[in-house]
Amino acid sequence: MSAWGQRYIPAQSIQTRSLVERFSLSKLPRMTSFISLGALRTYVEVGRQGSIKRAAQELNVTPGAVSQQVKALEARFGVRLLERGNRSVKLSPQGLQLFRRVAPGFAQIDAAVDLFEGRRPGPRSLVVSTTPSFATCWLAPRLGRFAALHPEIEIRIETSVQLADVSGGMADVALRHGAGEYPGLKSTLLLTPRLVAVASPSLLSGMPLAEPADCLRYPLLQDRDRADWLTWLEANGVGPSRDAAKGPSYADDALLIEGAIAGQGLAVVRDVYASRFLAAGSIMLAIDAPVRTFDRYFVVVEPDKMTVPKVAAFRQWIMREAGHG
């Protein structure tokens, strides 16, 4: 639960007009009377969670109370802030504009409160955003060690192929692969992956292939963009081939590995995802010819949160897990 979910501050006790007015919401009418800080905080949590139910759980209130707060803001501004579906909600264009301007203020408040909350006993929530593959293949199997070291910190893993809005308070820490260029955020190199070709031992009858071009004799399992096999083959001196882009395509490396384990074909995946399965013997290297990738994995944090105890503890732990000291 966030610090704001554990305490109530009367709206009358804080003058919020200057806070709201400086957001310069071009599509929202300027208001002359005060706006409930609690309603804004509730709206930010809905934006973070993408769900009224989950926002209610985080704030320790009922979903009906959350809906009323959001509807009050919509009536106040005269615009629709949420696009409601059957099981989830999405921010409208005006709602996204409001969220991006208001959320950083609450994130700064939460960070300041966490500096003091970290000195008290009791559970603290840490939201970590990463990709589904990284969470499944690398992070989740290791989280037990973090929990043993820091039982006072409750981790919530959020998975998405998109970088979470760390500066907007949607996550405390993000673990992402890329070039490490995240304006306004502090990124620290975590892992440098390599592409490896893997397969079920039964598919290859326990015998690695003689050379990279031999992979083309087998069914190939493709990534979402059908690019990794082309990259791997080219880096290993294999010329263009129509067969290199053929085969079923999977959304992420975790699914590719599952397909390889099932003997459906050969897969090119990142070694940081494959290492656990290679060690267990459920897959093997089709041929020992790794290829370095341009993208690396980074720990991404808002600079103001670097010294927050729960964030600092997680950063220190995950860097050790990745072999940095």
C-alpha positions as CSV (number, residue, x, y, z in Angstrom):
1,M,0.0,0.0,0.0
2,S,1.3,3.5,-0.8
3,A,2.0,6.0,1.9
4,W,-1.0,8.0,0.7
5,G,-3.2,4.9,1.2
6,Q,-2.4,4.9,4.9
7,R,-3.3,8.4,5.9
8,Y,-6.0,11.0,5.3
9,I,-5.2,14.7,4.7
10,P,-8.3,17.0,4.6
11,A,-8.5,18.8,1.3
12,Q,-9.2,22.0,3.2
13,S,-5.9,21.9,4.9
14,I,-3.9,22.2,1.7
15,Q,-4.4,24.9,-0.8
16,T,-4.2,23.1,-4.2
17,R,-5.2,25.8,-6.6
18,S,-1.6,26.9,-7.4
19,L,-0.6,23.2,-7.7
20,V,-3.3,22.5,-10.3
21,E,-3.0,25.8,-12.1
22,R,0.7,25.4,-12.8
23,F,0.1,22.2,-14.8
24,S,-1.2,24.4,-17.7
25,L,-3.7,21.9,-18.9
26,S,-4.5,23.5,-22.2
27,K,-7.6,21.4,-22.9
28,L,-9.0,21.7,-19.4
29,P,-10.8,24.8,-18.2
30,R,-9.1,26.9,-15.5
31,M,-10.9,26.7,-12.2
32,T,-11.0,29.3,-9.5
33,S,-12.0,27.2,-6.5
34,F,-10.1,24.5,-4.7
35,I,-9.9,20.9,-6.1
36,S,-9.8,17.9,-3.8
37,L,-6.2,16.7,-3.4
38,G,-7.6,13.3,-2.4
39,A,-9.5,13.0,-5.6
40,L,-6.4,13.9,-7.6
41,R,-4.4,11.3,-5.7
42,T,-7.1,8.7,-6.3
43,Y,-7.1,9.5,-10.0
44,V,-3.3,9.1,-10.2
45,E,-3.5,5.7,-8.6
46,V,-6.1,4.6,-11.2
47,G,-3.7,5.8,-13.9
48,R,-0.9,3.8,-12.4
49,Q,-2.9,0.6,-11.9
50,G,-5.0,0.8,-15.0
51,S,-7.8,-0.5,-12.9
52,I,-10.3,1.0,-10.5
53,K,-10.3,-2.3,-8.5
54,R,-6.6,-2.4,-8.1
55,A,-6.5,1.3,-7.3
56,A,-9.0,0.7,-4.5
57,Q,-6.9,-2.1,-3.1
58,E,-3.8,0.1,-3.1
59,L,-5.7,3.0,-1.4
60,N,-7.5,0.7,1.0
61,V,-11.0,2.0,-0.1
62,T,-13.9,0.5,-2.0
63,P,-14.0,0.6,-5.8
64,G,-17.2,2.6,-5.5
65,A,-15.4,5.3,-3.6
66,V,-12.7,5.4,-6.3
67,S,-15.3,5.7,-9.1
68,Q,-17.0,8.5,-7.2
69,Q,-13.8,10.5,-6.9
70,V,-13.0,10.1,-10.6
71,K,-16.5,11.1,-11.6
72,A,-16.3,14.1,-9.4
73,L,-13.1,15.2,-11.2
74,E,-14.7,14.6,-14.6
75,A,-17.7,16.7,-13.5
76,R,-15.4,19.4,-12.2
77,F,-13.3,19.6,-15.3
78,G,-16.1,18.9,-17.7
79,V,-14.2,16.3,-19.6
80,R,-14.0,12.5,-19.7
81,L,-10.8,11.4,-18.0
82,L,-11.2,7.6,-18.4
83,E,-12.3,5.3,-21.2
84,R,-14.0,2.5,-19.4
85,G,-13.9,-1.2,-20.6
86,N,-15.4,-4.4,-19.2
87,R,-12.3,-5.3,-17.1
88,S,-10.0,-2.3,-17.3
89,V,-9.9,1.4,-17.8
90,K,-7.7,3.5,-20.0
91,L,-6.8,7.2,-19.7
92,S,-8.5,9.4,-22.3
93,P,-6.3,11.9,-24.1
94,Q,-7.3,14.7,-21.6
95,G,-6.9,12.2,-18.8
96,L,-3.4,11.3,-19.9
97,Q,-2.5,15.0,-20.0
98,L,-3.7,15.4,-16.5
99,F,-2.0,12.3,-15.2
100,R,1.4,13.3,-16.7
101,R,1.3,16.7,-15.0
102,V,-0.1,15.7,-11.6
103,A,1.6,12.3,-11.0
104,P,5.2,13.6,-10.7
105,G,4.1,15.8,-7.8
106,F,2.6,12.9,-5.9
107,A,5.7,10.8,-6.8
108,Q,7.9,13.4,-5.1
109,I,5.7,13.4,-2.0
110,D,5.8,9.6,-1.8
111,A,9.5,9.6,-2.2
112,A,9.9,12.2,0.6
113,V,7.5,10.2,2.9
114,D,9.4,6.9,2.1
115,L,12.6,8.4,3.5
116,F,10.9,8.5,6.9
117,E,8.8,5.4,6.4
118,G,12.0,3.5,5.7
119,R,13.1,4.1,9.3
120,R,10.0,2.4,10.8
121,P,9.3,-1.3,11.0
122,G,6.5,-2.7,8.9
123,P,5.9,-3.6,5.2
124,R,6.8,-1.2,2.4
125,S,5.6,-1.7,-1.1
126,L,8.1,-1.6,-4.0
127,V,6.7,-1.6,-7.6
128,V,9.1,-3.0,-10.2
129,S,8.3,-2.8,-13.9
130,T,9.9,-5.1,-16.4
131,T,9.2,-7.1,-19.5
132,P,7.3,-10.4,-19.3
133,S,10.3,-12.4,-20.5
134,F,12.8,-10.9,-18.0
135,A,10.3,-11.3,-15.2
136,T,9.6,-15.0,-16.0
137,C,13.0,-16.2,-16.9
138,W,15.4,-14.1,-14.8
139,L,13.8,-12.1,-12.1
140,A,11.1,-14.3,-10.6
141,P,13.4,-17.3,-9.8
142,R,15.6,-14.9,-7.8
143,L,13.1,-12.9,-5.8
144,G,13.0,-15.4,-3.0
145,R,16.6,-14.3,-2.1
146,F,15.5,-10.7,-2.0
147,A,12.5,-11.5,0.2
148,A,14.8,-13.4,2.6
149,L,17.1,-10.4,2.9
150,H,14.3,-7.8,3.1
151,P,11.1,-9.3,4.5
152,E,9.9,-5.8,5.3
153,I,9.6,-4.9,1.6
154,E,6.7,-6.2,-0.4
155,I,7.5,-6.3,-4.1
156,R,4.9,-6.0,-6.8
157,I,6.1,-7.0,-10.3
158,E,4.4,-5.2,-13.2
159,T,5.1,-6.5,-16.7
160,S,4.8,-4.6,-19.9
161,V,6.7,-4.4,-23.2
162,Q,6.6,-0.6,-22.8
163,L,8.8,1.4,-20.4
164,A,6.7,2.3,-17.3
165,D,6.4,6.0,-16.5
166,V,8.9,5.9,-13.7
167,S,9.1,9.7,-13.4
168,G,5.2,9.7,-13.3
169,G,5.2,7.4,-10.3
170,M,3.9,4.3,-12.1
171,A,6.8,2.3,-10.8
172,D,9.7,2.7,-8.3
173,V,12.2,0.8,-10.5
174,A,12.2,-0.3,-14.1
175,L,14.3,-3.1,-15.6
176,R,14.6,-2.6,-19.3
177,H,16.7,-3.5,-22.3
178,G,17.8,-0.7,-24.7
179,A,20.6,1.8,-25.2
180,G,20.4,3.1,-21.6
181,E,19.2,6.6,-22.8
182,Y,16.3,7.5,-20.6
183,P,16.1,11.3,-20.3
184,G,15.7,12.6,-16.7
185,L,16.2,9.2,-15.2
186,K,19.2,7.4,-13.7
187,S,20.1,4.2,-15.6
188,T,22.7,1.7,-14.4
189,L,24.0,-1.2,-16.6
190,L,22.8,-4.5,-15.3
191,L,23.4,-7.2,-18.0
192,T,24.9,-7.4,-21.5
193,P,23.0,-10.3,-23.2
194,R,24.0,-12.5,-26.1
195,L,21.9,-14.3,-28.7
196,V,22.2,-18.1,-28.6
197,A,20.7,-20.8,-30.6
198,V,19.0,-23.5,-28.5
199,A,16.9,-26.6,-29.0
200,S,15.5,-29.6,-27.1
201,P,18.1,-32.3,-26.7
202,S,15.6,-34.8,-28.2
203,L,15.3,-32.7,-31.4
204,L,19.1,-32.9,-32.0
205,S,19.5,-36.3,-30.5
206,G,22.1,-34.9,-28.1
207,M,24.4,-33.8,-31.0
208,P,25.2,-30.1,-31.6
209,L,25.3,-28.9,-35.2
210,A,28.6,-28.6,-37.0
211,E,28.2,-25.1,-38.3
212,P,25.6,-22.2,-38.0
213,A,24.2,-22.8,-41.5
214,D,23.1,-26.3,-40.4
215,C,20.3,-24.6,-38.3
216,L,18.4,-24.0,-41.6
217,R,17.8,-27.7,-41.9
218,Y,15.5,-27.5,-38.9
219,P,12.2,-25.7,-38.2
220,L,13.0,-22.2,-36.8
221,L,11.0,-20.5,-34.0
222,Q,10.8,-16.8,-34.6
223,D,10.6,-13.8,-32.3
224,R,7.9,-11.2,-32.7
225,D,9.7,-9.2,-35.4
226,R,11.3,-12.2,-37.1
227,A,14.7,-10.5,-36.8
228,D,16.7,-12.5,-34.3
229,W,17.5,-15.4,-36.5
230,L,18.5,-13.1,-39.4
231,T,20.8,-11.2,-37.0
232,W,22.3,-14.4,-35.5
233,L,22.9,-16.0,-38.9
234,E,24.4,-12.9,-40.5
235,A,26.8,-12.4,-37.5
236,N,27.9,-16.0,-38.0
237,G,28.6,-15.5,-41.6
238,V,25.5,-17.2,-43.1
239,G,24.2,-15.3,-46.1
240,P,20.6,-14.3,-46.7
241,S,18.1,-17.1,-46.9
242,R,14.3,-17.1,-47.2
243,D,14.1,-19.9,-44.7
244,A,15.7,-17.7,-42.0
245,A,12.4,-15.8,-41.5
246,K,10.0,-18.7,-41.7
247,G,8.3,-20.5,-38.8
248,P,5.9,-19.6,-36.0
249,S,6.4,-16.3,-34.3
250,Y,6.2,-15.8,-30.5
251,A,5.7,-12.6,-28.6
252,D,8.6,-13.0,-26.2
253,D,11.6,-15.1,-25.4
254,A,9.9,-17.0,-22.6
255,L,7.4,-18.4,-25.1
256,L,10.2,-19.2,-27.6
257,I,12.0,-21.2,-24.9
258,E,8.8,-23.1,-24.1
259,G,8.5,-23.9,-27.8
260,A,12.0,-25.1,-28.0
261,I,11.6,-27.3,-24.9
262,A,8.6,-28.9,-26.6
263,G,10.8,-29.8,-29.5
264,Q,8.9,-27.6,-32.0
265,G,12.2,-26.3,-33.5
266,L,15.3,-24.2,-32.9
267,A,15.1,-20.8,-31.2
268,V,17.4,-17.9,-30.9
269,V,17.0,-16.3,-27.5
270,R,19.0,-14.1,-25.1
271,D,21.4,-16.1,-22.9
272,V,20.1,-14.4,-19.7
273,Y,16.7,-16.0,-20.4
274,A,18.1,-19.4,-21.4
275,S,20.7,-19.9,-18.7
276,R,18.4,-21.5,-16.2
277,F,16.9,-23.9,-18.7
278,L,20.4,-24.8,-20.1
279,A,21.5,-25.6,-16.6
280,A,18.5,-27.8,-16.0
281,G,19.1,-29.6,-19.3
282,S,15.6,-28.9,-20.7
283,I,17.3,-27.2,-23.7
284,M,20.8,-27.3,-25.1
285,L,23.0,-25.1,-27.3
286,A,22.3,-26.1,-30.9
287,I,25.8,-24.8,-31.6
288,D,28.2,-22.7,-29.5
289,A,28.1,-19.5,-31.5
290,P,26.8,-16.6,-29.3
291,V,26.2,-13.2,-30.8
292,R,26.3,-10.0,-28.8
293,T,23.3,-7.7,-29.1
294,F,23.2,-3.9,-29.3
295,D,20.7,-3.6,-26.5
296,R,21.7,-4.1,-22.9
297,Y,19.7,-4.4,-19.6
298,F,19.5,-1.4,-17.3
299,V,18.1,-0.6,-13.9
300,V,16.1,2.6,-14.3
301,V,15.2,4.8,-11.4
302,E,14.1,8.4,-10.9
303,P,17.1,10.4,-9.5
304,D,15.1,11.6,-6.5
305,K,14.4,8.0,-5.4
306,M,18.0,6.8,-5.5
307,T,18.3,7.2,-1.7
308,V,14.9,5.9,-0.8
309,P,15.7,2.9,1.4
310,K,13.5,0.3,-0.4
311,V,14.8,1.4,-3.8
312,A,18.4,1.5,-2.7
313,A,18.0,-2.0,-1.2
314,F,16.6,-3.4,-4.4
315,R,19.2,-1.8,-6.6
316,Q,22.0,-3.1,-4.4
317,W,20.6,-6.6,-4.4
318,I,19.9,-6.9,-8.1
319,M,23.3,-5.6,-9.1
320,R,24.8,-8.3,-7.0
321,E,22.6,-10.9,-8.6
322,A,23.9,-9.7,-12.0
323,G,27.5,-10.2,-10.8
324,H,28.4,-6.6,-10.1
325,G,30.2,-7.0,-6.8
